[in-house]
Amino acid sequence: MGSDRKKHWETVYETKNPDEISWTQQMPKTSLEFIHSFGLKKTAKIIDIGGGDSKLVDHLLDEGFENITVLDISAKALEKSQKRLGDQATKVNWVVSDITEFKPKTTFDVWHDRATFHFLTTAEQIEKYITTARNSVSGFLAIATFSVNGPAKCSGLEIKQYNEEKLATEFKKGFDKIRCVTEDHKTPFHTTQNFLFCSFKKQLN
């Protein structure tokens, strides 16, 4: 299954430009607002899960963050980001991995995920994701999924929709919810997708 998922995403990034994929954002405003709300030092370790060729990393580098990891199942997606960043790409730790198979060798102050978690549709996949987050996050989570008012599919794949209560319940073993917002994302082809965006703090015990 993992290799099918990888093949799917490599094909997407091989064949489509940013203006041809629905999740493209010029300015990841809500992601940055959540990250800023955590009051981090510039040395904070931040991982962007399923970061693909998202521009979040560009903004974090511009703001002086020094310790950024971008993970994606698609090597092609990360190549696109590296090409866009040019020399700055050397400041970033790039990881090609399926999130359900990711074995981090470090801990992170922030785990950011915009639209990866909702592609996990089996209890086993979700459990693996949450266990990895619980074991490797020392600070905060910022997670965005399609809301119950959002699409039921993305990129031809089924997704799992969440409301605030459902998302908080999934992460309650290990994380306390801070706050949630919903956001209408305007796609490059002028449709609207409703996202749920929540932040969590790692429980101390």
N, CA, C and O of each residue as an XYZ file, in Angstrom:
820
protein
N       0.829     -1.212      0.000
C       0.000      0.000      0.000
C       0.867      1.268      0.000
O       0.594      2.231     -0.716
N       1.927      1.234      0.833
C       2.812      2.395      0.901
C       3.408      2.735     -0.453
O       3.523      3.907     -0.809
N       3.792      1.695     -1.222
C       4.412      1.950     -2.528
C       3.389      2.504     -3.518
O       3.740      3.297     -4.392
N       2.110      2.087     -3.385
C       1.042      2.659     -4.225
C       0.866      4.143     -3.924
O       0.707      4.966     -4.825
N       0.899      4.463     -2.623
C       0.748      5.867     -2.216
C       1.906      6.686     -2.773
O       1.718      7.783     -3.300
N       3.097      6.131     -2.644
C       4.279      6.851     -3.141
C       4.160      7.097     -4.643
O       4.418      8.199     -5.128
N       3.764      6.047     -5.372
C       3.623      6.155     -6.827
C       2.610      7.250     -7.196
O       2.836      8.048     -8.105
N       1.495      7.261     -6.468
C       0.446      8.260     -6.721
C       1.019      9.676     -6.604
O       0.829     10.504     -7.494
N       1.728      9.945     -5.490
C       2.204     11.312     -5.252
C       3.380     11.683     -6.141
O       3.519     12.845     -6.523
N       4.227     10.721     -6.477
C       5.315     11.027     -7.414
C       4.719     11.453     -8.762
O       5.207     12.384     -9.403
N       3.664     10.758     -9.175
C       3.015     11.083    -10.453
C       2.393     12.471    -10.406
O       2.519     13.247    -11.354
N       1.722     12.784     -9.300
C       1.097     14.112     -9.148
C       2.154     15.201     -9.325
O       1.964     16.137    -10.102
N       3.266     15.075     -8.601
C       4.276     16.140     -8.633
C       5.106     16.133     -9.911
O       5.670     17.155    -10.301
N       5.175     14.983    -10.553
C       5.882     14.859    -11.834
C       5.107     15.569    -12.940
O       5.700     16.172    -13.835
N       3.782     15.493    -12.870
C       2.965     15.897    -14.019
C       2.243     17.228    -13.839
O       1.725     17.783    -14.808
N       2.202     17.753    -12.603
C       1.408     18.972    -12.386
C       2.258     20.114    -11.833
O       3.179     19.907    -11.042
N       1.920     21.317    -12.273
C       2.528     22.532    -11.743
C       1.723     22.999    -10.531
O       0.589     22.560    -10.340
N       2.303     23.897     -9.697
C       1.574     24.360     -8.520
C       0.177     24.916     -8.816
O      -0.736     24.762     -8.005
N       0.009     25.563     -9.980
C      -1.315     26.130    -10.278
C      -2.315     25.075    -10.755
O      -3.459     25.395    -11.079
N      -1.873     23.815    -10.797
C      -2.766     22.730    -11.225
C      -3.129     21.796    -10.068
O      -3.799     20.783    -10.270
N      -2.688     22.139     -8.862
C      -3.046     21.307     -7.708
C      -3.786     22.158     -6.677
O      -3.431     23.308     -6.422
N      -4.819     21.563     -6.097
C      -5.784     22.347     -5.325
C      -5.212     22.953     -4.046
O      -5.685     23.992     -3.586
N      -4.183     22.300     -3.463
C      -3.735     22.752     -2.138
C      -2.713     23.882     -2.195
O      -2.282     24.364     -1.148
N      -2.316     24.315     -3.386
C      -1.316     25.379     -3.512
C      -1.768     26.660     -2.814
O      -2.901     27.111     -2.988
N      -0.863     27.238     -2.020
C      -1.090     28.526     -1.344
C       0.122     29.408     -1.602
O       1.258     28.971     -1.415
N      -0.106     30.630     -2.024
C       1.014     31.558     -2.167
C       1.522     31.966     -0.785
O       2.724     32.095     -0.554
N       0.569     32.165      0.124
C       0.917     32.664      1.460
C       0.247     31.779      2.505
O      -0.964     31.882      2.696
N       0.988     30.922      3.183
C       0.381     30.012      4.175
C       0.074     30.735      5.486
O       0.673     30.467      6.528
N      -0.882     31.660      5.394
C      -1.156     32.609      6.475
C      -1.506     31.924      7.801
O      -0.931     32.242      8.842
N      -2.460     30.978      7.750
C      -2.920     30.360      9.004
C      -1.823     29.506      9.618
O      -1.643     29.505     10.836
N      -1.082     28.773      8.778
C       0.040     27.971      9.288
C       1.026     28.864     10.035
O       1.464     28.527     11.135
N       1.373     29.996      9.439
C       2.341     30.902     10.067
C       1.781     31.497     11.353
O       2.507     31.647     12.336
N       0.488     31.837     11.350
C      -0.129     32.397     12.563
C      -0.050     31.407     13.716
O       0.268     31.777     14.847
N      -0.346     30.138     13.417
C      -0.265     29.118     14.469
C       1.171     28.959     14.961
O       1.409     28.891     16.167
N       2.121     28.898     14.042
C       3.528     28.735     14.434
C       3.990     29.930     15.273
O       4.692     29.758     16.269
N       3.594     31.142     14.865
C       3.960     32.339     15.638
C       3.350     32.295     17.044
O       3.955     32.764     18.009
N       2.146     31.724     17.145
C       1.439     31.718     18.438
C       2.161     30.870     19.487
O       1.888     30.998     20.681
N       3.084     30.001     19.047
C       3.792     29.141     19.989
C       4.971     29.850     20.676
O       5.581     29.298     21.591
N       5.284     31.058     20.236
C       6.330     31.859     20.881
C       7.703     31.200     20.872
O       8.353     31.074     21.909
N       8.129     30.784     19.696
C       9.360     29.986     19.576
C      10.614     30.829     19.395
O      10.561     31.966     18.925
N      11.731     30.247     19.776
C      13.023     30.840     19.403
C      13.312     30.459     17.945
O      12.727     29.515     17.415
N      14.211     31.195     17.313
C      14.537     30.906     15.904
C      15.288     29.574     15.758
O      15.409     29.040     14.655
N      15.780     29.058     16.860
C      16.490     27.766     16.830
C      15.527     26.588     17.004
O      15.958     25.435     16.976
N      14.242     26.859     17.180
C      13.256     25.787     17.397
C      13.274     24.804     16.234
O      13.424     25.190     15.074
N      13.118     23.524     16.569
C      13.100     22.487     15.534
C      11.667     22.325     15.017
O      10.761     21.945     15.760
N      11.488     22.619     13.743
C      10.157     22.580     13.115
C      10.170     21.521     12.016
O      11.076     21.493     11.183
N       9.158     20.651     12.017
C       9.014     19.710     10.901
C       7.695     19.971     10.193
O       6.653     20.120     10.832
N       7.749     20.025      8.868
C       6.555     20.195      8.041
C       6.250     18.839      7.408
O       6.956     18.381      6.510
N       5.182     18.208      7.896
C       4.809     16.861      7.446
C       4.029     16.961      6.139
O       3.030     17.676      6.061
N       4.488     16.243      5.112
C       3.815     16.323      3.812
C       3.985     17.698      3.192
O       3.120     18.185      2.463
N       5.138     18.320      3.504
C       5.379     19.700      3.046
C       5.434     19.847      1.535
O       5.198     20.934      1.009
N       5.746     18.754      0.827
C       5.732     18.789     -0.634
C       6.507     19.964     -1.182
O       7.652     20.205     -0.798
N       5.865     20.708     -2.099
C       6.536     21.923     -2.577
C       5.830     23.163     -2.024
O       5.760     24.202     -2.680
N       5.308     23.026     -0.798
C       4.667     24.148     -0.109
C       5.673     25.265      0.154
O       6.872     25.022      0.287
N       5.161     26.495      0.226
C       6.041     27.649      0.443
C       6.208     28.001      1.922
O       6.801     29.027      2.257
N       5.683     27.144      2.808
C       5.858     27.424      4.242
C       7.345     27.526      4.583
O       7.762     28.415      5.326
N       8.130     26.614      4.035
C       9.567     26.605      4.336
C      10.233     27.916      3.905
O      11.124     28.406      4.600
N       9.818     28.489      2.778
C      10.376     29.764      2.302
C      10.163     30.851      3.356
O      11.074     31.606      3.696
N       8.920     30.905      3.864
C       8.575     31.948      4.838
C       9.316     31.747      6.157
O       9.776     32.710      6.772
N       9.429     30.487      6.588
C      10.143     30.218      7.839
C      11.623     30.596      7.715
O      12.205     31.153      8.646
N      12.221     30.293      6.576
C      13.620     30.695      6.349
C      13.744     32.216      6.338
O      14.669     32.774      6.927
N      12.805     32.885      5.662
C      12.830     34.350      5.609
C      12.725     34.967      7.003
O      13.272     36.039      7.264
N      12.008     34.270      7.897
C      11.840     34.778      9.265
C      13.019     34.417     10.165
O      13.062     34.803     11.333
N      13.973     33.671      9.610
C      15.189     33.390     10.372
C      15.190     32.075     11.137
O      16.092     31.834     11.938
N      14.194     31.216     10.906
C      14.210     29.906     11.572
C      15.343     29.069     10.978
O      15.549     29.043      9.764
N      16.066     28.392     11.858
C      17.332     27.766     11.457
C      17.276     26.244     11.419
O      18.222     25.595     10.975
N      16.166     25.677     11.885
C      16.163     24.244     12.137
C      14.912     23.592     11.545
O      14.064     23.080     12.276
N      14.809     23.618     10.222
C      13.571     23.187      9.557
C      13.785     21.847      8.851
O      14.776     21.644      8.148
N      12.832     20.944      9.058
C      12.801     19.672      8.332
C      11.531     19.647      7.495
O      10.455     19.981      7.991
N      11.645     19.255      6.235
C      10.456     19.073      5.384
C      10.402     17.605      4.974
O      11.339     17.072      4.381
N       9.284     16.968      5.305
C       9.098     15.554      4.981
C       7.994     15.404      3.944
O       6.953     16.054      4.032
N       8.229     14.542      2.962
C       7.178     14.220      2.004
C       7.419     12.826      1.452
O       8.558     12.364      1.377
N       6.344     12.163      1.070
C       6.446     10.831      0.468
C       7.042     10.924     -0.948
O       7.589      9.954     -1.471
N       6.921     12.113     -1.548
C       7.354     12.301     -2.930
C       8.711     13.009     -3.021
O       8.843     14.168     -2.627
N       9.705     12.303     -3.540
C      11.023     12.914     -3.766
C      10.899     14.056     -4.776
O      11.591     15.068     -4.668
N      10.014     13.883     -5.752
C       9.811     14.889     -6.803
C       9.326     16.215     -6.196
O       9.771     17.294     -6.589
N       8.405     16.108     -5.233
C       7.874     17.311     -4.580
C       8.996     18.068     -3.869
O       9.090     19.292     -3.966
N       9.834     17.337     -3.166
C      10.928     17.985     -2.435
C      11.956     18.583     -3.394
O      12.533     19.635     -3.120
N      12.176     17.909     -4.510
C      13.090     18.458     -5.533
C      12.593     19.817     -6.027
O      13.377     20.743     -6.232
N      11.276     19.916     -6.213
C      10.702     21.190     -6.693
C      10.965     22.300     -5.676
O      11.313     23.420     -6.050
N      10.798     21.986     -4.393
C      11.077     22.967     -3.341
C      12.546     23.357     -3.324
O      12.891     24.533     -3.210
N      13.405     22.349     -3.438
C      14.845     22.605     -3.403
C      15.266     23.511     -4.558
O      16.074     24.425     -4.393
N      14.700     23.235     -5.721
C      15.012     24.039     -6.910
C      14.557     25.490     -6.702
O      15.272     26.436     -7.032
N      13.352     25.638     -6.146
C      12.801     26.975     -5.914
C      13.653     27.757     -4.913
O      13.854     28.961     -5.073
N      14.151     27.076     -3.885
C      14.915     27.747     -2.832
C      16.367     28.013     -3.235
O      17.025     28.876     -2.653
N      16.864     27.281     -4.221
C      18.249     27.489     -4.653
C      19.225     27.225     -3.518
O      19.142     26.192     -2.854
N      20.164     28.169     -3.289
C      21.195     27.978     -2.262
C      20.614     27.792     -0.873
O      21.201     27.114     -0.030
N      19.450     28.399     -0.636
C      18.842     28.295      0.709
C      18.422     26.868      1.057
O      18.242     26.535      2.228
N      18.266     26.029      0.032
C      17.826     24.649      0.269
C      18.799     23.885      1.161
O      18.412     22.931      1.836
N      20.063     24.308      1.162
C      21.066     23.609      1.987
C      20.825     23.832      3.475
O      21.367     23.104      4.305
N      20.010     24.839      3.820
C      19.721     25.125      5.239
C      18.618     24.229      5.791
O      18.320     24.265      6.985
N      18.012     23.423      4.914
C      16.841     22.629      5.301
C      17.196     21.143      5.302
O      17.986     20.678      4.480
N      16.598     20.411      6.238
C      16.743     18.952      6.274
C      15.576     18.335      5.488
O      14.419     18.475      5.883
N      15.877     17.667      4.398
C      14.839     17.101      3.525
C      14.722     15.597      3.783
O      15.724     14.881      3.784
N      13.497     15.126      4.001
C      13.277     13.701      4.306
C      12.223     13.126      3.357
O      11.087     13.597      3.329
N      12.602     12.111      2.585
C      11.635     11.405      1.740
C      11.135     10.202      2.533
O      11.878      9.250      2.771
N       9.864     10.256      2.941
C       9.312      9.150      3.738
C       7.792      9.202      3.734
O       7.190     10.275      3.688
N       7.190      8.033      3.783
C       5.767      7.908      4.086
C       5.655      8.188      5.578
O       6.400      7.602      6.364
N       4.757      9.058      5.987
C       4.678      9.441      7.397
C       4.419      8.232      8.302
O       4.858      8.216      9.452
N       3.713      7.227      7.792
C       3.415      6.054      8.633
C       4.644      5.155      8.814
O       4.626      4.222      9.616
N       5.705      5.446      8.063
C       6.941      4.660      8.192
C       8.105      5.500      8.719
O       9.235      5.020      8.809
N       7.822      6.738      9.061
C       8.860      7.689      9.484
C       9.360      7.340     10.889
O       8.571      7.153     11.814
N      10.681      7.257     11.026
C      11.296      6.976     12.336
C      12.271      8.112     12.654
O      13.459      8.016     12.345
N      11.771      9.184     13.269
C      12.651     10.336     13.521
C      13.772      9.990     14.498
O      13.601      9.193     15.421
N      14.919     10.614     14.263
C      16.063     10.399     15.153
C      16.235     11.583     16.107
O      17.229     11.674     16.826
N      15.261     12.481     16.103
C      15.338     13.663     16.962
C      13.926     14.018     17.422
O      12.952     13.414     16.972
N      13.820     14.985     18.306
C      12.493     15.480     18.697
C      12.274     16.856     18.073
O      13.220     17.535     17.674
N      11.009     17.244     17.999
C      10.651     18.506     17.344
C       9.861     19.398     18.296
O       9.032     18.928     19.075
N      10.142     20.702     18.210
C       9.359     21.678     18.977
C       8.003     21.907     18.332
O       7.013     22.162     19.016
N       7.968     21.812     17.000
C       6.705     21.995     16.264
C       6.582     20.950     15.168
O       7.510     20.714     14.394
N       5.425     20.341     15.127
C       5.048     19.385     14.068
C       3.911     20.059     13.316
O       2.819     20.216     13.862
N       4.149     20.458     12.081
C       3.126     21.128     11.272
C       2.671     20.185     10.168
O       3.484     19.543      9.504
N       1.375     20.114      9.986
C       0.821     19.232      8.952
C      -0.420     19.888      8.371
O      -1.463     19.963      9.021
N      -0.292     20.361      7.138
C      -1.470     20.865      6.438
C      -1.836     19.852      5.353
O      -1.213     19.788      4.293
N      -2.875     19.057      5.660
C      -3.486     18.161      4.659
C      -2.706     16.885      4.352
O      -2.733     16.399      3.221
N      -2.012     16.339      5.353
C      -1.487     14.974      5.212
C      -2.318     14.012      6.056
O      -2.723     12.948      5.588
N      -2.565     14.401      7.306
C      -3.264     13.507      8.246
C      -4.595     13.005      7.678
O      -4.963     11.851      7.897
N      -5.321     13.870      6.947
C      -6.660     13.444      6.497
C      -6.611     12.385      5.385
O      -7.644     11.806      5.048
N      -5.432     12.127      4.815
C      -5.319     11.034      3.833
C      -5.193      9.659      4.504
O      -5.285      8.627      3.841
N      -4.984      9.659      5.808
C      -4.875      8.387      6.539
C      -6.289      7.952      6.913
O      -6.964      8.606      7.708
N      -6.720      6.847      6.334
C      -8.139      6.483      6.470
C      -8.354      5.190      7.258
O      -9.496      4.828      7.540
N      -7.276      4.487      7.619
C      -7.459      3.267      8.420
C      -6.989      3.530      9.848
O      -6.139      4.387     10.088
N      -7.556      2.779     10.791
C      -7.192      2.933     12.206
C      -5.698      2.698     12.407
O      -5.061      3.363     13.225
N      -5.144      1.748     11.655
C      -3.724      1.419     11.796
C      -2.831      2.585     11.354
O      -1.864      2.929     12.033
N      -3.167      3.185     10.213
C      -2.385      4.336      9.718
C      -2.442      5.498     10.719
O      -1.429      6.128     11.022
N      -3.640      5.760     11.217
C      -3.835      6.880     12.152
C      -3.057      6.634     13.441
O      -2.416      7.541     13.972
N      -3.119      5.411     13.933
C      -2.405      5.052     15.171
C      -0.896      5.223     14.999
O      -0.220      5.731     15.894
N      -0.368      4.795     13.843
C       1.078      4.946     13.571
C       1.476      6.425     13.576
O       2.485      6.809     14.169
N       0.671      7.236     12.910
C       0.944      8.679     12.820
C       0.980      9.293     14.219
O       1.926      9.993     14.578
N      -0.074      9.017     15.007
C      -0.192      9.637     16.330
C       0.921      9.150     17.261
O       1.448      9.929     18.055
N       1.276      7.877     17.168
C       2.357      7.340     17.998
C       3.678      8.032     17.658
O       4.440      8.394     18.555
N       3.948      8.215     16.358
C       5.184      8.905     15.948
C       5.186     10.338     16.461
O       6.195     10.816     16.978
N       4.059     11.019     16.318
C       3.970     12.407     16.811
C       4.190     12.447     18.329
O       4.931     13.289     18.836
N       3.543     11.539     19.035
C       3.654     11.515     20.504
C       5.099     11.278     20.944
O       5.566     11.873     21.916
N       5.796     10.412     20.227
C       7.174     10.070     20.595
C       8.192     11.115     20.180
O       9.287     11.169     20.740
N       7.846     11.950     19.200
C       8.885     12.840     18.662
C       8.590     14.329     18.817
O       9.414     15.162     18.439
N       7.427     14.675     19.367
C       7.109     16.099     19.555
C       7.281     16.465     21.026
O       6.706     15.834     21.912
N       8.080     17.490     21.263
C       8.282     17.940     22.640
C       7.471     19.207     22.932
O       7.333     19.608     24.088
N       6.940     19.829     21.887
C       6.244     21.099     22.071
C       4.819     21.119     21.558
O       3.872     20.873     22.305
N       4.675     21.418     20.258
C       3.353     21.732     19.710
C       3.060     20.997     18.403
O       3.963     20.605     17.663
N       1.763     20.826     18.150
C       1.278     20.338     16.855
C       0.413     21.430     16.236
O      -0.326     22.120     16.938
N       0.510     21.579     14.927
C      -0.443     22.414     14.175
C      -0.915     21.549     13.011
O      -0.134     21.215     12.120
N      -2.198     21.190     13.025
C      -2.702     20.229     12.036
C      -3.917     20.798     11.329
O      -4.837     21.318     11.960
N      -3.905     20.690     10.001
C      -5.055     21.114      9.199
C      -5.570     19.934      8.391
O      -4.805     19.240      7.721
N      -6.880     19.719      8.464
C      -7.536     18.659      7.690
C      -8.743     19.277      6.990
O      -9.134     20.402      7.299
N      -9.327     18.546      6.052
C     -10.612     18.995      5.541
C     -11.641     18.881      6.662
O     -11.656     17.907      7.415
N     -12.490     19.885      6.757
C     -13.536     19.870      7.772
C     -14.718     19.042      7.269
O     -14.699     18.529      6.150
N     -15.743     18.919      8.111
C     -16.949     18.189      7.688
C     -17.688     18.940      6.579
O     -18.570     18.382      5.926
N     -17.326     20.203      6.370
C     -17.888     20.972      5.250
C     -16.940     21.004      4.049
O     -17.209     21.679      3.056
N     -15.838     20.273      4.148
C     -14.854     20.251      3.061
C     -15.098     19.075      2.131
O     -16.065     18.334      2.305
N     -14.228     18.898      1.146
C     -14.382     17.793      0.193
C     -14.222     16.431      0.864
O     -13.612     16.321      1.927
N     -14.772     15.404      0.238
C     -14.625     14.027      0.734
C     -13.461     13.326      0.035
O     -13.045     12.239      0.436
N     -12.946     13.962     -1.014
C     -11.816     13.393     -1.755
C     -10.825     14.508     -2.070
O     -11.173     15.689     -2.100
N      -9.576     14.094     -2.306
C      -8.577     15.058     -2.766
C      -7.591     14.316     -3.631
O      -7.147     13.224     -3.276
N      -7.244     14.892     -4.758
C      -6.287     14.266     -5.680
C      -6.715     12.843     -6.043
O      -5.882     11.960     -6.244
N      -8.029     12.642     -6.121
C      -8.552     11.332     -6.516
C      -8.582     10.305     -5.396
O      -9.002      9.168     -5.612
N      -8.137     10.694     -4.188
C      -8.108      9.758     -3.058
C      -9.166     10.123     -2.019
O      -9.480     11.296     -1.813
N      -9.712      9.085     -1.366
C     -10.630      9.315     -0.246
C      -9.859      9.995      0.879
O      -8.680      9.711      1.092
N     -10.519     10.881      1.588
C      -9.899     11.468      2.782
C     -10.872     11.293      3.947
O     -12.023     10.896      3.760
N     -10.394     11.594      5.136
C     -11.225     11.523      6.338
C     -11.493     12.946      6.806
O     -10.557     13.685      7.109
N     -12.756     13.336      6.867
C     -13.097     14.687      7.332
C     -13.107     14.720      8.860
O     -13.373     13.712      9.516
N     -12.815     15.889      9.407
C     -12.807     16.040     10.869
C     -13.565     17.287     11.298
O     -13.586     18.303     10.602
N     -14.190     17.175     12.477
C     -14.613     18.387     13.171
C     -13.691     18.535     14.386
O     -12.856     17.671     14.654
N     -13.852     19.629     15.106
C     -12.948     19.944     16.220
C     -12.913     18.811     17.255
O     -11.844     18.422     17.727
N     -14.075     18.297     17.592
C     -14.167     17.262     18.623
C     -13.464     15.967     18.184
O     -12.733     15.348     18.958
N     -13.703     15.576     16.924
C     -13.100     14.331     16.413
C     -11.573     14.424     16.364
O     -10.869     13.478     16.719
N     -11.075     15.578     15.919
C      -9.625     15.738     15.810
C      -8.996     15.748     17.206
O      -7.966     15.112     17.430
N      -9.611     16.466     18.134
C      -9.090     16.528     19.508
C      -9.104     15.145     20.152
O      -8.195     14.797     20.906
N     -10.141     14.354     19.851
C     -10.248     13.003     20.413
C      -9.121     12.107     19.905
O      -8.556     11.321     20.666
N      -8.793     12.229     18.611
C      -7.707     11.414     18.049
C      -6.375     11.672     18.773
O      -5.581     10.754     18.976
N      -6.150     12.926     19.155
C      -4.844     13.297     19.720
C      -4.849     13.417     21.244
O      -3.858     13.830     21.846
N      -5.990     13.046     21.868
C      -6.102     13.316     23.313
C      -5.098     12.527     24.159
O      -4.755     12.940     25.267
N      -4.627     11.384     23.628
C      -3.591     10.633     24.337
C      -2.241     11.238     23.954
O      -1.599     10.800     22.999
N      -1.831     12.227     24.694
C      -0.533     12.839     24.403
C      -0.565     14.336     24.179
O       0.440     15.018     24.383
N      -1.724     14.863     23.756
C      -1.784     16.287     23.408
C      -3.066     16.960     23.914
O      -4.143     16.364     23.893
N      -2.934     18.189     24.362
C      -4.092     18.998     24.755
C      -4.371     20.021     23.663
O      -3.463     20.700     23.184
N      -5.627     20.120     23.279
C      -6.011     21.089     22.244
C      -5.845     22.512     22.786
O      -6.235     22.811     23.915
N      -5.269     23.367     21.972
C      -5.181     24.793     22.325
C      -6.358     25.540     21.702
O      -7.185     26.118     22.407
N      -6.419     25.519     20.372
C      -7.547     26.189     19.708
C      -7.717     25.654     18.294
O      -6.803     25.057     17.724
N      -8.894     25.878     17.742
C      -9.177     25.470     16.355
C      -9.844     26.616     15.614
O     -10.580     27.409     16.200
N      -9.577     26.689     14.328
C     -10.281     27.636     13.449
C     -10.655     26.884     12.177
O     -10.027     25.885     11.827
N     -11.672     27.369     11.496
C     -11.941     26.835     10.162
C     -11.571     27.911      9.155
O     -11.650     29.107      9.432
N     -11.168     27.453      7.986
C     -10.657     28.386      6.979
C     -11.122     27.934      5.606
O     -11.027     26.755      5.266
N     -11.616     28.861      4.830
C     -11.938     28.558      3.430
C     -10.695     28.800      2.587
O     -10.202     29.922      2.473
N     -10.206     27.720      2.003
C      -9.047     27.824      1.108
C      -9.541     27.950     -0.324
O     -10.292     27.105     -0.811
N      -9.113     29.015     -0.994
C      -9.460     29.203     -2.409
C      -8.400     28.501     -3.256
O      -7.219     28.845     -3.192
N      -8.818     27.536     -4.033
C      -7.868     26.786     -4.861
C      -7.471     27.614     -6.085
O      -8.140     28.592     -6.420
N      -6.372     27.219     -6.757
C      -5.985     27.959     -7.967
C      -7.056     27.924     -9.053
O      -7.026     28.752     -9.964
N      -8.022     26.968     -8.978
C      -9.075     26.961     -9.997
C     -10.403     27.481     -9.432
O     -11.486     27.091     -9.867
N     -10.272     28.388     -8.434
C     -11.409     29.199     -7.955
C     -12.525     28.377     -7.320
O     -13.686     28.787     -7.352
N     -12.196     27.232     -6.747
C     -13.168     26.529     -5.917
C     -12.756     26.763     -4.464
O     -11.667     27.270     -4.196
N     -13.620     26.395     -3.545
C     -13.356     26.617     -2.127
C     -13.302     25.287     -1.390
O     -14.143     24.414     -1.605
N     -12.316     25.140     -0.528
C     -12.220     23.955      0.329
C     -12.202     24.426      1.777
O     -11.415     25.297      2.148
N     -13.079     23.841      2.594
C     -13.116     24.242      4.002
C     -12.191     23.354      4.832
O     -12.350     22.135      4.883
N     -11.225     23.996      5.476
C     -10.255     23.303      6.323
C     -10.562     23.542      7.803
O     -11.082     24.591      8.185
N     -10.234     22.561      8.613
C     -10.198     22.717     10.062
C      -8.724     22.774     10.456
O      -7.940     21.910     10.062
N      -8.349     23.785     11.227
C      -6.960     23.975     11.635
C      -6.901     23.982     13.150
O      -7.537     24.830     13.775
N      -6.166     23.072     13.761
C      -6.088     23.024     15.223
C      -4.643     23.013     15.704
O      -3.751     22.467     15.054
N      -4.440     23.634     16.866
C      -3.125     23.546     17.515
C      -3.265     22.764     18.817
O      -4.304     22.795     19.477
N      -2.196     22.067     19.163
C      -2.161     21.224     20.362
C      -0.831     21.420     21.071
O       0.180     21.764     20.459
N      -0.860     21.190     22.374
C       0.387     21.229     23.163
C       0.634     19.833     23.722
O      -0.290     19.158     24.178
N       1.890     19.414     23.679
C       2.252     18.093     24.212
C       1.990     18.066     25.722
O       2.355     18.991     26.448
N       1.356     16.995     26.170
C       1.147     16.816     27.607
C       2.480     16.497     28.280
O       3.322     15.805     27.709
N       2.657     16.995     29.467
C       3.943     16.847     30.134
C       4.165     15.450     30.701
O       5.304     14.989     30.784
N       3.078     14.766     31.093
C       3.309     13.445     31.701
C       3.284     12.333     30.662
O       3.460     11.164     31.004
